[in-house]
Amino acid sequence: MGRSEFVPEVFFDLSLFPFAKVFDGVVYVWDVLPKLSKFIASSFKENVTVGEGTIVEEGAFIKGPAIIGKNCLISHGAYLRENCIIGDRVTIGHACEIKNSIILNKTAVAHLSYIGDSVVGGNVNVGGGVICANFRFDEKPIVVRIGKTKIDTKLQKFGAIIGDGTKIGVNTALNPGTILGKNCIVFPQTSALGVHKEGKIIK
């Protein structure tokens, strides 16, 4: 796969994402992750910006910096750590943890899930208990695996890229550097790794 296989537009329709400028100049989609802090700081003066119609339930904690779009639900017990960009009409379920990640419009992250150092597309369903693992045991930079080929992302922490329309079943683990194209289906209790093109079923 060449460089064009990993541009953001392969994975996401950015036309309605209110914070799409964060992807400007990004060639490999994961290269957006180190940009989050600077983008948030340059876009808004506030540490945490919450869009119109968004509900933050009692007991949720938003550490920030964070940008949250319109008409979202941040449920009780949710923990949004540093550098989160959340689109419009996103649901973050009870006791979810989100860190240094982007979540595009109309996506639901169910209860007890962890999204770390990841980019989640629009209209994605992340089932309960899904973990985006983002750190290797040997502490080496994360690699993206394509068959026998490895691409060094130069990132110490990198979870997953999840394309638009993908559905991930409960208690699934996405290992560091997992890439899912649009409209994939990941069966419950699966351990996923590597690059999966659009429409793949992983089980």
N, C-alpha and C positions, 0 to 999 in steps of 0.2 A: 504494500500500500504506500502510496506517495503522500506528500504533504497535503494535497487536496482532500484526502480521505478524512482529515481531522479538523477541518475548518468548522467554526461554530454552526454555520448554516446547514451543514450535513445533519446536525442533530436537533436543531431548534428553528422554529419559525419566530423570528425576533420582531416581526412587523408590529405587533401589539404589545410587546414587552416594554413597560415604561422606562426601564433603565438599560435599554439595549446598547447605549453608548459605551458601557463598560467593556463591550467586546470589540470596540474599534481597534484595528491594528493587530488583533489576535490571529495568529496563524494556526498553531496547535491549540485546540480548545482548552486544554488544561492550563495554558499560559495566562488565562484570565485570573486565576486564583491569587497570584501575588499582587494583582492590581486592585483588589477589593478595598483595602484600607485607604489608599490614596483617592480612589474614585468616590467613596462615601464622604471623605473629608472635603473634597473639592465640590461636591454637589450640594451639601447642606451644612449649615452652621451647627445645627443641633447634633448631639451625640446619637440620639435616637429620633427618627422621623417616622410618624405613623400616619397613613393615609386616611382620607375621609371614609367613614362607614366601617372601619376596622374595629373589631371587638378584642380587647385584651382581658381575658378573664382573671379574676382574683387568684393570686397564687402563681401566676406566670411571672417570669423574671427576664427582662431584656437588658443585658449588660451593655451591649453596643460596643463599638459603633454599629448601627444597623439602620437600614431603610426598609420600611414595610409599606406595601402598596395599599390600594383601596379595597374595602369590603372583604378583608381577611378575618379569620378567626384564629387567635392565639389562645389555646386552651389552658385550663388550670394545670399548673405544674410544668408547663413548657419552659425551657431554658434556652434563650437565644444568646449565645456568647458573641465574641468579637467578630466583626466583619461579615454580617449577614445582609444579603439583599433578597428581599421577598417581593414577588410580583403581586398582581391584583387577584382577588378571589382565591387566595390560598388558605388552606386549613392546616394548622399545625396542632396535632392531637395532644392529649394528656401525657405529660411526662416525657415529651420528646426533647432531644437536645440537638441544636443546630449550631454549627461553628464554621466560620470562614467559608461560606457556601452561598450559592445562588439558587433560588427556586423560582421558576417561571410561573406564569399565570395558570390559575384553575387547577393547581396540583393539590393533592391531599396526602399528608404524611400522618399515618395513623399512630395511635398511642404507643409509647415505649420504644420509639425508634430513634436511631442516631444517624445524623447526616453531618459528616465532617469533611471539610476540604473537598467539596464535591459541587457539581453543577447538575441540577435536576430540571428537566424540561417542563413544558406545559402539558396540562391534562394527563399528568402522571399520577398513578395510584401506588403509594408506598404502603404496604401492609403493616400490621402491627408487629413490633419486635424486629424490624429490619435494621441491620447494622451495616453502615458503610465504613469498613475498617480502613484506616488511613495511615498506618505506620508499620513498617517492617520490623520484625524481631531483631534482625541484624543491623538495624538503623541505617541501612544504605538508602540512597535515593530510589524513589519508586520508578519502576520500569513498566512500560506498556508492552504487553506480549501479543505478538501476531504470529501464531504458529511457533516457529523456532527463532523468529526475529524479536529482538528486544529494543525498544526505544527508551533512552534515558530521559526522563522528564526533568531531571535536575531538582526535583521536589522531594524534600524529606517527608512531607505529609501530603498525601493525595489519595482521596477515597475513590470516587467513581464519577463518570459522565453517564447520565441517564437521559436518553433521547425522548422527544415528545411522544406522548401516548403510550408509553411503556407501563406495564403492570407488574408489580413485584409482590409475590406472595408472602405470607406471614413467616416470621422467624428465619428469613433469608439473610445470608452473609455475603456482601459484596466485598471481595478481597481488594487490597490496595491496587489501584491502577486498572480497575475493571471499566470497560467501555461498552455501553449498550446503545445501539442505534435506536431509531424511532420504532415505536409499536412492537417492541419486544415483549415477551411474556416470560417471567421467571417463576417457576413453580415454587410452592411453599417449601421451606426447610432446605433450600438449595444453597450450596457454596459456589458462587460464581467467580470466574477469573478470566482475564483475557479480553479480546475484542470480539464483539458479536454484532453483525450487520443488522440492518433494518429488518424487522419482522421475525427475528429468530425466536425460537422457543427453547428455553434453557431449563433442564430438569435433571 
